[in-house]
C-alpha cells in the first residue's frame, strides 16, 4: 500500500512539474521568423524563457540597392565642379534581442533590449567617373589647399589613379532599445510582430581609400543619404516580422 501511495505521489509531482514548466514557457517552443525594415531583411529564431521574456537571435542584411548622385568639389579643378558617384548599403550582421512583455495575458506589447553586431561598414561611396590623376600630386604638394569631394563636413581626396573609395563606419557592437506589438513566439502557428526603436552606434567615422578622414567643416551640399548618415549617432529602426511556431 505504501509503495502504491509513493508511486502515485511521484507521478503526481512529475505531472505537476511538467505542467509548471509548460506554464512558465521554459524553452518549450521555437519560432522561425523573417523581417523587413530599416535594418534591411533578416531571419531569426526565438524561444520563450518565461511568460514575460522571449529571446530572439538572427541575422540581418541590407540589400545592395545602389543610389547615384553627384558631389561638388570643394574647389573647382580644371573646370570640374561636380563628380558623379554611386553609393551602396553595406550594413549586415547578427543580433540578439530580449523581449519583455509586462502583461502577456492581456496584450502582446513588449519592450526590447539587445544588440546588433557584425560589420562596421554602413555605406560605401565611390566615383563612377575618374577624377584627374594630377589631383593627388597637387594635394601632396599643397597640403593647405587640397582639392576633393566635399561630403558634408568631410573632404574625400582621390588616389593617384583618380579613384575615391569611401566608407562610413560605426561601432561593431551596437545597442538596440525599442518597443513594439506582437510576440516573438506566437500563441498560434503564425504571428506578426512590429518593432519601433533605435540603434545606438555612436559618431560615425568616414574613411576614404582606407584612410580615416577628419571633420574639416567642408559644408558640402552633395552626398544624399551618406551625407545625412555622417551626422547620425542614433539610427532609427522600424521592423515588420512574420513568424511561424515550429513546436
Secondary structure, DSSP 4 states (H G I P E B T S, - for coil): -HHHHHHHHHHHHHHHHHHHHHHHT-S---EEEEEEETTEEEEEEEEESSSSEEEEEEEEE-----EEEEEEEEEEETTEEEEEEEEEE--EEEEEEEEE-TTTTT---EEEEEEEEE-SEEEEEEESSPPPTHHHHHHHH-TTS---EEETTEEE---TTS--EEEEE--SEEEEEEEEES-SS-SSSEEEEEEEEEEE--S-EEEETTEEEPP-----SB-THHHHHTT-SEEEEEEEEEEEE--
